[in-house]
Amino acid sequence: MSDIGTSLGEVNTRFGVTGDELDDLSRRFLKFSNINDTNLNSSIDGVQASMSAFNVEAKDAGKVLDVMNKSGQNTGISMDALQSTLLQNASAFREMDMDIYQSIDFVSKLEKSGLDTSQVMS
């Protein structure tokens, strides 16, 4: 019950959604956190911050979660590492005309290949 309250409260605060949209996105974050064994509150904050860095609207949050999950399953990258790298390098990715989805794919492939993302990005 605590996680449900956290999810509803944080999703409403971070994404400004209500009603059915709040219910759906809160459920998605609960699943996202459970699947990836991440802190629920940190996941919501990190995903929202990443989306803001790429000017992605709240209505696309479900798609971002799906892409991140798929990327994690395909490459083994942790969601915390992925979110951190996206935030640290958002301006560089945007300069290269990469959207959030292309950036997620790029970072995940770097991590899977064993390259140090921070060195590649510098």
N, C-alpha and C positions, 0 to 999 in steps of 0.2 A: 504494500500500500504506500509505503514511503517513496518508492521509486515512481509510482504512478503520480503522486503529488509533485515530486520533483520534476518529472517530465512535463506535466501539464503547466506548472508554473514557469519553468524555464523556457519552454517552447513559446508560450504566450508572451513572455517578456522579450525574448530574443527575436522572435519572428513576427510578433504582432498579429497572430492569427487567433480566431475564435471558432466556436461551433464545431461543425463536422471537420473542418480543416485542422483545427487544433487537436481533435480526437485522433484523426488519421496520422498526423505528423508526430504526435506524442507516442502513438503505438509504434511507429517506424523507428523512433529513437530508442525506445525500450528494446526492440528487437536488435537494432544496430549495436547497442551497448552490450547486450547479452551475447550476440554472435561473436563480437570482437573482444570480449572480456575487457571492456574499458569502463572507466568511471562515467556514469550517465551524465552528470552535470558537466564534466569536462568535455564529453563528446558533443553535447549540444552547443556549448560555448565555442569549441574549436571549429565545428562545422559552420556555425553561423559566421564566425570571424573569417574563415576561409572564403565563404560565399560573398561576404561584404568586400573582401579584398579583390574579388573578381567581378564585382557588381552583379551578382546573381540574385534574382528576386526570390522571395520566400516561397512562391508557388512552385519553384523548381527544386526545393529542398529534398523531396522524395527521390528525384532523379539523381541528385548529388550523392545521397546515401547509397542508392543502388550501385552507382558507378564506383564509389569507394569500396563497398563490400566486394564487388566483383574483382576489383583490382587487388584487394587484400587476399582473396581466395586464390587468384591466379599467380600471385607473386610472393605472398607471405609477408608483405610489408605490414608493419603495425600501423594502426589507424592514428596513434599518437604521433609517430614519426612522419606519417604522410601529412597530417594536418600542420605540424610544425614546419615542415619543408615548404608546404604551399604558402603559409603565412610569411615565412622569411624571404621567399623568392617571388612573391606575387608580382611585384613590379617588373622584375626581369622576365618573367613568363609573359606578362602583358606586352612588354617591349618586343618580344619575339612573336607577337600576335597569336599567342596560345590562350585559349579559354580555359576554364577550370577543368573541363573534362580532358582536354589534351594534356594539361599540366599533370593531372592525376596519373594518366597513362605514362607520361614521360618519367615522372619520379618513380613510379612503381617499377618500370623497366630498368632504370638505373640501379635501384636497390636490388632487384632480382639478379642483375648481372654482377653484383658485388662491388660496383663503383661507389665511391664516397660522393654522395650528392652535393655536399657542401663544396668539395673541391671542384667538381664539374661546374657548378653554378658560378664559382668565383672565376 
